[in-house]
Amino acid sequence: MKYVSLLLAAVLALGVGQPFAQEAPALDSRIAIEPSQTSEFVNVSGANMHYLTAGEGDPIVFLHGQPTSSYLWRNIMPFLEDQGQVIAPDLIGFGQSDKPDLDYTFQTHYAYVAGFMDALDVQNVTLVIHDWGSVLGLAWARQNPDRVKAVVFMEALVAPAFPMEDIEAFGPYADTFHAFRDPQSGPELLIKQNVFVEQVLPSSILRALRPQEMEAYRAPFVDEDTRLPLLMWPNELPISGEPARNVDVFEANNEWLMSSDTPKLLIYFEPGVLLPPEAAHWIGAHFRNTDIRFGGAGLHFVQEDQPVAIGRITADWLTSLAAN
């Protein structure tokens, strides 16, 4: 990703959003509060979708991406349980949700997310979104504007990173994602070797995952025949114009972020992966009604490095929204 230095200088001079941190604070990955969520299931299009939930009031819906599940949000949800009903679903094919015979394209995932939202009849929703969960959540928000109260996003698949003009923009990750999208090496790496869970996930976290945490992330994909969803997500990324159907989705999401008055919060991290500090500056200058907060040191799966910071920042921001 390339950014124009004059633009960054102008953004800094204007002081867009909150001040940008110059130094990353230490990691704070301790378990914040003993998890109190319960496991529930709801039927969507003939399949059971699992979700964690706790609290009461307006829904706060957490959407995960590749290759995680509702487990990703376990140490963040408790910070928000006194502000509404926290709800974290497992995408279809992920976590404890069913794994039916589907194509697992973005469009299929979206149909199940939309069905989940309708099945729970959620209204006045705050979305907390990450990775592919951000694409799904933003698509739902722009198609259901009367049901959305606010959006919180981190390490999201949005501009300026996506749509991506060329796979080389992935930088050090370019060769990896080229291999994932190759019809020969992709299935070998993602289905046979389970590389996204075994290597990409832990290498995109600053701390070392505990053995029980790795086991929780492995559990949904023990058998090769459960791993098609892991193969599909890298191939659904809009890179060099393909797949064109998802270029349209990403561009529509970015347009919504730049034009919608819905309150938004970006939490960014140092060094980050998809949304590093320089991208946060760009977002502060381009996305409408978007606050910017610094979450500390983190790579991509920031919920494992900074659950306390994410929980507190989100809770404080939602409290400030309620007061205005």
N, C-alpha and C positions, 0 to 999 in steps of 0.2 A: 504494500500500500504506500502511495506517495501523497504527501501533503505539501501545499504551497506555504513556504515560510512566511510570506507576507500576510496570508490569511491567519496563521497562528498568532503572529504578532498583533494583528488587529483584535483577535478574540481575547488575547491576554490583556490588551490595553483596555478593552471594554469591560472586562471582568464578568463575562457571561457565566451565569450559574453561580455555584459556590466556588471558593478558592480551590485551586488545584494543588494537591500536596506535592512537595518537592522531595520528600523522603518517605519511603514505605515503612509503616510501623511493623513491629514483630508479628509473626503468625499468632493467631489465637484460635486454635482448632479444638479446644476442649469441648466436651459435651456441655452445652449451656444449661439445660434443664432436663430432668428425667422425662423422656417422651411420655405423653399422656394420650396420644391419639388412639382411636380404635380403628380396626380394619372392617371395611364394609364392601359390598359388591352390589352392582346395579347392572341390569341386562340392557345391552345396547345392540340392536340389530341381530339378536340371537346369540350374542356372546356376553360373557360376564366380564365387566371391567372393575378392577379392584381400586379402592382408594382409602387413604387415611383421612380421618377427620376428628376434630375436637372443637369445643367452643360453640357459641351461639351468636346469631346476628347476621349482618350482611356478609356474604361469602367472600373469602380470600382464597383464590384458586391458584395453586402452584403447578406449573407445567414443566416437566423435565424434557430432556432430549436424549441423544445417543451417547453411551449405551446404558443409561442409568434408569431410574425408576423413582417412585415416590420416596424411596429410602434416601435419596439425595437431600431431601428437605427436612429430615428428621430432627435436626438440631436447630432449625430456624423457625419452624412452625410454632413452638412453645412461646416465642416472643410476641406472637400475634394473636394468641388464643383469647385474650381479653378484649380484642378489637373486633371480633367477628367469628364466624365459623370458618376455620381453616380446613381446606379440602385439597388433597394432593392425589390425583389419579395416576395410575400406571397406564401409559399409552397401550393401545391394543398390541399384543405381541411382546410386551415388556412387563417386568415385575411379576406380579401375581395375576395379571389379567390373562384372559384366554389367548391362545395362539392359533386362531382359525386359519384355514387355507385361504390366504389373501395375497394380493400383489405387494402390499406394504409401501405403496407410493405415498407421497405427501397427500394427495387427494383422498386416498382411502383413510389415512390417519385422521385427516380433517373431518371426514364424515363421522368417524367414531367420537372425536372430541366434541363436535357439535351435538351429536346424539347424547353424549354424557351430560353436557350442560342442560339440554332439554329434559333429560330424564330426572335430573335433580331440580329442575325449574329454578335455576339460579338467576337472581336479579341484583342490580346494584353491585356488580362484581368488581373486586380489585384483583387484577391478574399479576402474578409474580412469575416471571418467565426466564428461561435460559436455553441456549442452544436451539435445537429444533422446536422445543416448546415455545420459543419466542415467535417463530414463524406461524405456528398453529394458533397461538394466543392472539397475535396481532391480526391475523386473518379473521378470527372470530370477533375481535373487537370492532374492526371496521365494518363487518357485516351485521353486527348487533350493537350499534352505538347507544341505543336506549337502555341497554343492560349493563353497561360498563361505567364504573365510577372512577377507576384509576388504573395505571399500568406501571409496574416496577420491572425493570429489565437489567440483565447483567450478562456479559459474554454472549451477546445475542447475535443472530444472523441477520444483521441489518446494515444499511449504509454507515460508513463508507466502505465496509468490507465486501458487501454483497448487494446485487449480483456481481460476480467476479469476472473480470474481462479475460483473464488468463490464469491457468493453474499456477504459474510461477509466482503470482501474487501471494500464494501461501508461504512463500519464503522457505524456511527450513523444513516445512511440512509438505512442500510441493511434491517431492518424489514419493512420499508415503501415500498421498491422496491420488496421485497418478496411478500407483499400483492398486489402490482400492477400487478404482474405477475401470481397471483393465479387466476384460471378460475372462482372462485366464488366471491372472494372479489374484484378482479380487476374491473369488470364492475360496481359493486356497488359503489366503490370509484371514479372511473374516469368518468363514464357515469352518474350514478344517482346523485352523490354528487359533481361532477366537482372539485375534490380535487386538481388536479394539478394546476388549475387556482386559486382557492380560497385559497389554503393553501401553496402548494409547492412554487409557484411563489413568493408571498410576503415574505415568510419566508426565501427565498434565496437571499434577498436584505437587505443591512444593514439599509437603510433609510426606512421610511414608504411611500408607494406609495400614491399619492394624489387620492382623489375619482374619478376624471376624468380619471386618468391613469388606475385605476382598471376597470373602465367601458369600456375603450378602449380594454383592454385585455379580458374582459368577452364577448364583443359584438359578436365575431364570433361563440360563443358556448352557446348561450342563451337556445337553445332547446336540449334536450337529443339526438335527432336523428342527431345532428351535431358533436357529441363527439367521434365517432369511432376513428378518428386520434389520439386523446389524449390517448385512451386505447392502441393503437397499438405501439406507440413509446417505452414505457418501455419494451414491450415484444420483441422488435426488438434488444435490447441490447445483445451483445454476452457475455453471462455469463455461466461459466461451460461448454463451448463448444457448447451452443445452443443459437440461431439458427446457425447451422454450416455454412449456406450460408453467414451469416454476419461475422462470424469469418474470413472467407476468405477475405471479403471486408476490415475489419479492419487491418488484417495482411498485405494486399497489400498496404493500405494507409501508414502504418508504414514503410514498406520497401521503399516506395517512399520518405517519409520524411527523411530517413536515407541515401538515395543515390542520390537524385535529386539535381542538381546545381541551380535550381530555387531559387531566393532569398526568404527567409522566415523571418517573424517577429513573435515572441511570445511575447504577453503582458500578464504578470502574476500579480496576486493580493494577498494581505494578508488579511485574511487567505486563501482565495480561497476555492474551493471545489474539482474539478477534477484536476486542475493543481496548487497546492499550491507551495510555494517557493522551497521545496525540489524536486518537479517534474520539476520545471524550471531548476534547476541545472542538473538533469538527461538529460533533453532535450538538454541543452547546450553542453553536452558531447556526444550526440548520433545523433542528427539530423544535416544533412549536410547544410552548408551555411545558418545558422539560427542565427539571432540576437535576443537578449533577452532584454526586457525593463520592468521596474516595473511600474505598473499602479496605485498603491496606495491601499487603503483599499477596499475590495470587497469580495463578496461570489461567487455566480454563475452567476446571471444576472447582470454582472458588468457594462453593458451599462446604467443601471439605477442609479448606484452609482458613476460612473466615466466617464461620456460622454466627459467632457472637456479633461481629461487626455488621453483617448483613441483617440479622434479626433486629438489632438496636436501631440501625439507620432506617430500616423500613418502618418499624414501629413509631419512631419519632416523626417521620415524614407523614405517616397517616394521621398521627395525632395533630400535627400542624394543619393538615387539610381539614380535619373535622372542626378545628377552632376557627377557621376562616369562613 
